[in-house]
Amino acid sequence: MKLPLFPLQTIFYPGETVPLHIFEERYKQLIRDCRKEAITFGIPVYIYNSVTYGTEVQLVEIVNTYDSGEMDVTCVGRQVFKITSFDNEMEGKLYAGGEVEFIDNINDADKAMKREVLDKIYELYELMEVPFSPLPVEKFHSYVLAHKMGLSFEQEYQLLQLSKESERLAFIKAHLLATIAVLKEVDRTKKTIKMNGDFRNFDPLDFKDFNM
């Protein structure tokens, strides 16, 4: 499928609200075409000096239009895709485009797995002392909190490429377990440092008990 493309060094996931400030002429043209022709466009992730995977988005609303022609728009993420060919300009257009293959989203995770990952997210937030509003397990999936659990940009990109929900949750769980372990060790270290800074009575060692 041919899709207009708007490469960014940013990752958006399916279902995510995508706020964009449009200031380049080519993307002003793209937004006008989306509004007029009800077309979607893709946001491929610029990473490792290339673009391969990204997310198709749909224009929802033009929030503001400025005298300069710049715009604030809101879009919503739809499907993940992989680029098979890329053109700097689509025929007759200022903006880029390319052939893409959509990646199937396979919802194969059960409720127990979701609950397990969600509990680890709660644990992470508690360790970080960050307020967290409980989320019903029925409304939780791998993309919901993907930007809010400390994944690096590269890890978020890895997550984007996984088609199975079970794989994405396993990936997130591994990250959470590693992060929680580090935070617990940091907390233990902080407590040890604090304890060793307190004045305490120590029992002197009796060197007669040692074999020299």
BAFI-3210 file (N, C-alpha, C; in Angstrom, 3 decimals, decimal comma, padded with zeros to 6 digits):
// residues 212
n [1|2|3|4|5|6|7|8|9|10|11|12|13|14|15|16|17|18|19|20|21|22|23|24|25|26|27|28|29|30|31|32|33|34|35|36|37|38|39|40|41|42|43|44|45|46|47|48|49|50|51|52|53|54|55|56|57|58|59|60|61|62|63|64|65|66|67|68|69|70|71|72|73|74|75|76|77|78|79|80|81|82|83|84|85|86|87|88|89|90|91|92|93|94|95|96|97|98|99|100|101|102|103|104|105|106|107|108|109|110|111|112|113|114|115|116|117|118|119|120|121|122|123|124|125|126|127|128|129|130|131|132|133|134|135|136|137|138|139|140|141|142|143|144|145|146|147|148|149|150|151|152|153|154|155|156|157|158|159|160|161|162|163|164|165|166|167|168|169|170|171|172|173|174|175|176|177|178|179|180|181|182|183|184|185|186|187|188|189|190|191|192|193|194|195|196|197|198|199|200|201|202|203|204|205|206|207|208|209|210|211|212]
n.u [000,843|000,497|001,608|001,424|004,223|005,595|008,323|009,686|011,680|010,508|008,327|005,207|002,346|-000,190|-003,500|-002,737|-002,925|-001,876|-000,284|000,613|002,710|002,519|004,620|006,252|006,091|005,577|004,316|002,154|000,737|000,263|-001,469|-003,646|-004,410|-005,125|-007,368|-009,053|-009,266|-009,638|-007,555|-005,054|-001,841|001,639|003,854|006,972|009,662|012,551|015,560|018,743|019,857|018,047|014,796|012,395|010,357|007,098|004,142|000,867|-001,240|-004,259|-005,847|-007,508|-008,345|-007,965|-006,552|-005,574|-005,030|-002,582|-001,624|000,551|000,089|000,879|000,031|-001,659|-002,307|-004,325|-003,930|-004,610|-003,112|-002,971|-002,206|000,741|003,489|005,764|008,251|008,649|009,505|010,803|010,103|011,345|009,653|006,222|004,419|003,669|003,454|004,628|005,460|006,924|006,641|005,720|005,851|004,223|004,029|001,564|001,702|000,416|-001,597|-001,547|-003,617|-002,961|-002,644|-003,401|-005,624|-004,357|-001,642|-001,587|-002,361|-000,172|001,932|000,907|000,832|003,579|004,186|002,825|004,401|006,857|006,207|005,588|008,082|009,434|008,093|006,010|002,888|000,081|-002,681|-004,976|-005,449|-007,909|-007,606|-008,832|-008,697|-006,086|-003,240|-000,291|000,535|-000,526|000,833|003,349|005,145|005,688|007,210|009,911|011,305|013,938|014,556|015,391|014,478|011,720|011,355|011,992|009,836|007,746|008,046|007,189|004,740|002,966|000,873|001,512|004,289|005,056|004,232|005,841|008,334|008,118|007,751|010,249|011,890|010,780|011,292|014,094|014,538|013,231|014,759|017,205|016,417|015,652|018,105|019,449|017,900|018,450|021,161|021,084|019,842|021,777|023,934|022,848|022,433|025,068|025,941|024,926|025,307|026,501|026,787|029,492|030,612|033,791|036,223|037,534|040,702|041,868|040,373|041,022|042,930|046,126]
n.v [-001,197|002,257|005,036|008,301|009,862|010,979|011,412|011,135|011,662|010,182|008,038|006,618|004,815|002,378|003,518|005,627|009,109|011,638|014,526|017,189|019,803|021,651|023,029|023,089|023,566|021,324|019,556|020,995|020,899|018,140|017,810|019,331|017,741|015,407|016,277|017,036|014,777|012,669|010,904|008,746|008,940|008,023|007,787|007,219|005,951|007,746|006,418|005,051|006,224|005,807|004,935|002,567|001,111|002,162|004,067|004,149|006,970|008,831|011,832|013,731|016,220|019,675|021,768|024,395|027,136|029,189|032,604|032,422|030,125|027,869|024,981|023,423|020,130|017,239|013,798|010,235|007,162|004,244|001,621|-000,442|-000,348|-001,563|-000,193|-000,704|000,549|003,823|007,186|010,407|012,420|012,185|011,529|014,521|015,824|017,596|016,264|013,291|009,761|006,249|002,684|000,434|-002,272|-003,536|-004,465|-007,212|-007,073|-009,096|-010,193|-012,022|-012,349|-013,400|-012,651|-013,071|-012,738|-010,056|-008,910|-009,621|-008,118|-005,552|-005,379|-005,291|-002,846|-001,171|-001,703|-000,648|002,091|002,638|002,242|004,336|006,340|007,677|009,064|007,036|006,194|003,613|001,148|-000,554|-004,015|-004,910|-002,789|-002,509|-002,740|-003,523|-001,118|001,007|002,199|002,476|004,588|005,368|003,910|003,939|002,958|002,959|004,962|003,268|000,812|001,271|001,350|-001,271|-002,536|-001,592|-003,097|-005,645|-008,033|-009,662|-009,529|-010,988|-011,240|-008,576|-007,929|-009,701|-008,642|-006,111|-006,924|-008,117|-005,867|-004,363|-006,026|-005,968|-003,231|-002,737|-004,346|-002,966|-000,503|-001,334|-002,158|000,261|001,593|000,005|000,540|003,283|003,216|001,827|003,593|005,734|004,499|003,919|006,423|007,187|007,764|005,210|002,600|000,540|-002,767|-003,398|-005,309|-008,372|-009,233|-011,520|-013,603|-014,164|-016,008|-015,366]
n.w [000,000|-000,781|001,039|002,387|003,997|007,082|008,447|011,723|014,667|016,712|018,567|018,096|019,228|018,245|018,777|020,322|021,156|018,993|019,050|016,927|015,739|012,927|010,584|008,319|004,768|003,168|004,887|005,712|003,341|003,316|005,543|004,669|002,491|003,846|005,241|003,165|001,496|003,182|003,834|005,316|006,996|007,383|010,206|010,169|012,159|012,728|013,121|013,893|011,650|009,583|008,168|008,931|010,398|011,507|012,464|011,275|011,060|011,747|010,872|013,258|014,274|013,472|015,527|016,007|013,793|012,477|011,584|009,935|008,628|009,874|011,876|014,630|015,212|015,896|015,917|015,609|016,487|014,407|012,862|012,933|010,689|008,116|006,111|002,668|000,395|-000,313|-001,100|-001,594|-002,401|-003,021|-006,047|-007,621|-005,220|-002,271|-000,047|001,469|000,627|000,466|-000,175|001,954|004,332|006,370|009,806|011,407|014,313|016,949|019,311|021,756|024,463|027,786|030,571|033,024|032,461|031,748|034,185|035,779|034,647|034,980|037,769|038,287|037,179|038,951|041,200|040,399|040,196|042,850|044,103|042,963|044,060|042,778|042,015|041,132|039,270|039,693|037,171|035,416|034,713|032,443|030,719|030,204|028,131|026,179|024,947|026,370|028,612|027,631|027,210|029,738|031,545|031,697|029,462|027,085|024,119|022,082|023,073|023,067|020,353|019,665|020,902|019,321|017,014|017,597|016,987|018,404|021,257|023,542|023,305|023,465|026,082|027,532|026,923|028,123|030,783|031,366|031,238|033,359|035,598|035,659|036,039|038,473|040,174|040,113|041,237|043,790|044,797|044,779|046,670|048,898|049,159|049,707|052,212|053,660|053,555|054,963|057,462|058,218|058,667|061,034|064,627|066,576|069,084|069,083|069,566|070,666|068,881|070,007|069,791|070,650|069,951|067,382|065,071|064,467]
ca.u [000,000|001,217|001,202|002,226|005,070|006,031|009,324|010,009|012,511|009,537|007,578|003,803|001,780|-001,609|-004,427|-002,196|-003,197|-000,656|-000,340|001,695|002,748|002,874|005,163|006,867|005,107|005,204|003,392|000,899|000,052|-000,184|-002,645|-004,759|-004,848|-005,797|-008,690|-009,864|-009,450|-009,818|-006,500|-004,184|-000,424|002,491|004,977|008,071|010,612|013,918|016,478|019,886|020,049|017,149|013,390|011,917|009,051|006,377|002,728|-000,119|-002,082|-005,411|-006,138|-008,758|-008,781|-007,037|-006,869|-005,280|-004,378|-001,943|-001,559|001,641|-000,310|001,230|-001,138|-001,607|-003,286|-004,387|-004,149|-004,650|-002,360|-003,802|-001,513|002,197|003,854|007,164|008,438|009,326|010,163|010,651|010,321|011,435|008,437|005,212|004,165|002,824|003,333|005,855|005,825|007,441|005,692|006,362|005,071|004,346|003,307|001,049|002,044|-000,764|-001,566|-002,114|-003,977|-002,937|-002,293|-004,538|-005,824|-003,367|-000,376|-001,773|-002,370|001,197|002,707|000,332|001,306|004,979|004,172|002,473|005,568|007,840|005,774|005,709|009,507|009,827|007,239|005,252|001,452|-000,399|-004,104|-005,209|-005,993|-008,543|-006,851|-009,558|-008,330|-004,631|-002,515|001,136|000,808|-001,160|001,808|004,669|006,031|005,726|007,841|011,360|011,946|014,754|014,035|015,679|013,568|010,387|011,365|011,898|008,456|006,905|008,209|006,630|003,347|002,130|000,709|002,246|005,703|005,232|004,121|007,045|009,413|007,907|007,981|011,701|012,391|010,328|012,021|015,468|014,498|012,855|015,926|018,174|015,880|015,719|019,504|019,740|017,241|019,215|022,405|020,753|019,598|023,066|024,708|022,228|022,689|026,479|026,186|024,386|026,182|026,078|027,751|030,033|031,365|035,156|036,608|038,555|041,613|042,306|039,576|041,477|044,192|046,991]
ca.v [000,000|003,526|005,858|009,506|009,635|012,142|010,835|011,859|010,934|009,982|006,792|006,608|003,468|002,298|003,970|006,784|010,439|012,175|015,975|017,632|021,192|021,597|024,321|022,987|023,648|020,000|018,903|021,750|020,289|016,810|017,943|019,764|016,569|014,490|016,830|017,091|013,465|011,678|009,892|008,614|009,026|007,245|008,426|006,270|006,363|007,972|005,840|004,385|006,910|005,272|004,751|001,240|000,855|003,340|003,895|004,884|007,824|009,454|013,179|013,833|017,606|020,806|022,479|025,815|027,565|030,475|033,502|031,943|028,871|026,763|024,351|022,406|019,109|016,019|012,570|009,039|006,050|003,123|000,346|-000,432|-000,768|-001,633|000,428|-001,540|001,489|005,192|008,263|011,708|013,151|011,451|012,156|015,709|016,315|018,064|015,381|011,955|008,642|004,963|001,457|-000,127|-003,491|-003,410|-005,565|-007,685|-006,978|-010,367|-010,074|-013,399|-012,361|-013,641|-011,687|-013,324|-012,134|-008,609|-008,571|-009,776|-006,962|-004,362|-005,369|-004,869|-001,403|-000,569|-001,829|000,328|003,442|002,756|002,403|005,666|007,276|008,446|008,751|006,197|005,869|002,218|000,925|-001,879|-004,927|-005,027|-001,661|-002,472|-003,511|-003,167|000,225|002,029|002,894|002,189|005,748|005,790|002,893|004,058|002,342|003,856|005,155|002,028|-000,223|001,580|000,965|-002,733|-002,878|-001,280|-004,111|-006,933|-008,111|-010,381|-008,898|-011,788|-010,883|-007,214|-007,975|-010,373|-007,656|-005,106|-007,567|-008,261|-004,525|-003,981|-006,820|-005,456|-001,882|-002,857|-004,891|-001,876|000,478|-001,919|-002,126|001,665|001,893|-000,678|001,283|004,536|002,905|001,454|004,826|006,490|003,776|004,069|007,799|007,410|007,451|003,961|001,942|-000,684|-003,620|-003,575|-006,686|-008,954|-009,878|-012,830|-014,642|-014,361|-016,715|-014,509]
ca.w [000,000|-000,825|002,172|002,642|005,161|007,850|009,346|012,953|015,629|017,784|018,430|018,491|019,196|017,890|019,806|021,031|020,631|018,397|018,816|016,049|015,295|011,511|010,156|006,998|003,683|002,671|005,818|005,613|002,197|003,735|006,409|003,810|001,722|004,776|005,551|001,950|000,871|004,253|003,761|006,485|006,660|008,282|010,905|010,375|013,192|012,260|014,101|013,246|010,358|008,552|008,550|008,535|011,020|011,971|012,775|010,482|011,894|011,098|011,348|014,025|014,427|013,374|016,774|015,791|012,555|012,716|010,421|009,081|007,994|010,755|012,480|015,671|014,842|016,701|015,145|016,442|015,910|013,943|012,673|012,726|009,329|007,722|004,799|001,669|-000,516|000,181|-002,061|-000,921|-002,751|-003,756|-007,340|-007,581|-003,844|-001,633|001,062|001,156|000,627|000,235|-000,067|003,300|004,703|007,730|010,707|012,140|015,774|017,424|020,730|022,263|025,892|028,669|031,660|034,072|032,036|031,849|035,608|036,272|034,190|035,609|039,160|038,276|036,924|040,244|042,077|039,916|040,565|044,307|044,401|042,506|044,800|041,791|042,110|040,033|039,354|039,308|035,831|035,327|033,854|031,173|029,858|030,075|027,108|026,161|024,459|027,205|029,454|027,058|027,344|031,145|032,396|031,650|028,302|026,264|022,756|021,334|023,574|022,552|018,938|019,661|021,250|018,163|015,977|018,028|016,533|019,366|022,563|024,527|023,166|023,978|027,541|028,033|026,766|029,168|032,074|031,544|031,544|034,699|036,590|035,728|036,600|039,883|040,882|040,247|042,185|045,137|045,215|045,079|047,939|049,944|049,307|050,389|053,628|054,260|053,720|056,056|058,710|058,571|059,040|062,370|065,757|067,210|069,960|068,498|070,487|070,159|068,577|070,872|068,856|071,157|069,296|066,031|064,881|063,657]
c.u [000,879|000,688|002,052|003,012|005,585|007,054|009,598|010,910|011,690|008,766|006,157|003,280|000,318|-002,502|-003,988|-002,630|-001,883|-000,827|000,855|001,572|003,294|003,366|005,841|005,784|004,642|004,189|002,096|000,063|-000,512|-001,454|-003,855|-005,310|-005,601|-007,221|-009,605|-010,216|-009,647|-008,797|-005,752|-002,737|000,390|003,553|006,042|009,072|011,997|014,866|017,557|020,109|019,194|015,710|012,932|010,526|008,419|004,923|001,873|-000,973|-003,191|-005,643|-007,493|-009,268|-007,636|-007,398|-006,690|-004,686|-003,851|-001,875|-000,498|001,263|000,091|-000,025|-000,764|-002,695|-003,231|-004,707|-004,268|-003,910|-003,265|-003,030|-000,015|002,484|005,364|007,285|009,182|009,983|009,855|010,974|010,345|010,235|007,481|004,912|003,198|002,673|004,689|006,377|006,252|006,318|006,432|005,385|005,300|003,587|002,842|001,362|000,788|-000,557|-002,297|-002,357|-004,093|-002,603|-003,535|-004,549|-004,759|-002,030|-000,453|-001,699|-000,952|002,050|002,211|000,777|002,757|005,088|003,827|003,693|006,635|007,474|005,866|007,163|009,993|009,061|006,532|003,776|000,982|-001,868|-004,309|-005,895|-006,630|-007,794|-007,511|-009,159|-006,821|-004,156|-001,127|001,413|000,377|-000,130|003,231|005,661|006,290|006,321|009,356|012,048|012,792|014,094|014,227|014,753|012,136|010,274|011,295|010,464|007,524|006,930|007,589|005,144|002,418|002,079|001,483|003,736|005,966|005,178|005,340|008,249|009,332|008,207|009,481|012,328|012,026|011,092|013,440|015,497|014,187|014,032|016,970|017,702|015,928|017,147|019,924|019,145|017,997|020,514|022,171|020,555|020,894|023,918|024,171|022,543|024,126|026,844|025,661|025,442|025,649|027,166|028,200|030,757|032,766|035,450|037,669|039,496|042,146|041,541|040,046|042,785|045,065|048,107]
c.v [001,249|004,429|007,128|009,309|010,950|011,630|011,740|011,003|010,731|008,703|006,985|005,186|003,494|002,693|005,218|008,086|011,068|013,677|016,423|019,123|021,185|022,966|024,273|022,940|022,270|019,306|019,694|021,171|018,918|016,901|018,408|018,592|015,578|014,969|016,756|015,699|012,339|010,537|009,843|008,819|008,255|008,107|007,357|006,837|006,528|007,517|005,068|004,924|006,343|005,250|003,388|000,967|002,164|003,021|004,755|005,715|008,449|010,827|013,186|015,269|018,566|021,739|023,979|026,015|028,977|031,296|033,054|030,695|027,655|026,252|023,480|021,394|017,945|014,853|011,409|007,916|004,891|001,805|000,558|-000,925|-000,882|-001,074|-000,533|-000,696|002,901|006,183|009,591|012,599|012,203|012,225|013,336|016,319|016,807|017,077|013,991|010,916|007,342|003,815|000,870|-001,447|-003,328|-004,666|-005,954|-007,533|-008,196|-010,278|-011,468|-013,476|-012,590|-012,634|-011,842|-012,660|-010,611|-008,159|-008,617|-008,558|-005,683|-004,247|-004,908|-003,364|-000,657|-000,577|-000,812|001,733|003,665|002,980|003,800|006,764|008,241|008,077|007,964|005,865|004,436|002,112|-000,459|-002,771|-005,076|-003,920|-001,577|-003,311|-002,909|-001,730|001,324|002,866|002,758|003,348|006,107|004,738|002,852|003,320|003,378|003,989|003,879|000,891|000,013|001,171|-000,557|-003,179|-002,666|-002,401|-005,462|-006,996|-008,769|-009,651|-009,664|-011,458|-009,495|-007,196|-008,654|-009,424|-006,614|-005,688|-007,704|-006,915|-004,118|-004,723|-006,296|-004,088|-001,903|-003,376|-003,802|-000,868|-000,045|-001,891|-000,700|002,042|001,254|000,083|002,596|004,296|002,552|002,687|005,638|005,834|003,981|005,501|008,123|007,101|006,200|003,455|000,638|-001,469|-003,810|-005,049|-007,145|-009,776|-011,212|-013,937|-014,943|-015,135|-015,890|-015,337]
c.w [000,000|000,282|002,224|003,937|005,753|008,861|010,550|013,825|016,905|017,498|018,934|018,339|018,757|019,064|020,527|020,355|020,194|018,158|017,985|015,776|013,874|011,067|008,786|005,914|003,219|003,591|005,987|004,472|002,566|004,584|005,603|003,010|002,609|005,072|004,333|001,431|001,883|004,160|005,094|006,039|007,697|008,949|011,133|011,366|012,572|013,366|013,345|011,829|009,233|009,067|008,031|009,086|011,487|012,230|011,850|011,436|011,056|011,716|012,048|014,034|014,142|014,522|016,611|014,417|012,778|011,431|009,429|008,287|008,801|011,461|013,664|015,342|015,816|015,784|016,131|015,725|015,543|013,884|012,519|011,304|009,192|006,317|003,870|000,573|-000,057|-000,933|-001,308|-001,222|-003,460|-005,046|-007,195|-006,201|-003,325|-000,601|000,575|001,159|000,404|000,287|001,323|003,397|006,145|008,534|011,488|013,639|016,333|018,927|021,353|023,756|026,742|029,812|032,741|033,725|032,150|033,312|036,184|035,898|034,854|037,069|039,256|038,004|038,206|041,182|041,691|040,370|042,073|044,716|044,028|043,231|043,864|041,924|040,889|040,246|038,887|037,946|035,787|034,342|032,486|030,190|029,622|028,894|026,976|025,745|025,431|027,978|028,917|027,222|028,809|032,070|032,230|030,514|027,576|024,887|021,931|021,777|023,093|021,080|018,797|019,926|020,064|017,123|016,333|017,693|017,549|020,704|023,641|024,491|023,738|025,503|028,169|027,978|027,877|030,546|032,363|031,901|032,963|035,787|036,769|036,405|038,092|040,712|041,117|041,291|043,619|045,665|045,560|046,430|049,104|050,214|050,052|051,884|054,345|054,526|054,895|057,403|059,168|058,931|060,425|063,438|066,446|068,142|069,316|069,584|069,918|069,912|069,570|070,005|069,359|070,483|067,886|066,015|063,944|063,033]
res [m|k|l|p|l|f|p|l|q|t|i|f|y|p|g|e|t|v|p|l|h|i|f|e|e|r|y|k|q|l|i|r|d|c|r|k|e|a|i|t|f|g|i|p|v|y|i|y|n|s|v|t|y|g|t|e|v|q|l|v|e|i|v|n|t|y|d|s|g|e|m|d|v|t|c|v|g|r|q|v|f|k|i|t|s|f|d|n|e|m|e|g|k|l|y|a|g|g|e|v|e|f|i|d|n|i|n|d|a|d|k|a|m|k|r|e|v|l|d|k|i|y|e|l|y|e|l|m|e|v|p|f|s|p|l|p|v|e|k|f|h|s|y|v|l|a|h|k|m|g|l|s|f|e|q|e|y|q|l|l|q|l|s|k|e|s|e|r|l|a|f|i|k|a|h|l|l|a|t|i|a|v|l|k|e|v|d|r|t|k|k|t|i|k|m|n|g|d|f|r|n|f|d|p|l|d|f|k|d|f|n|m]
***
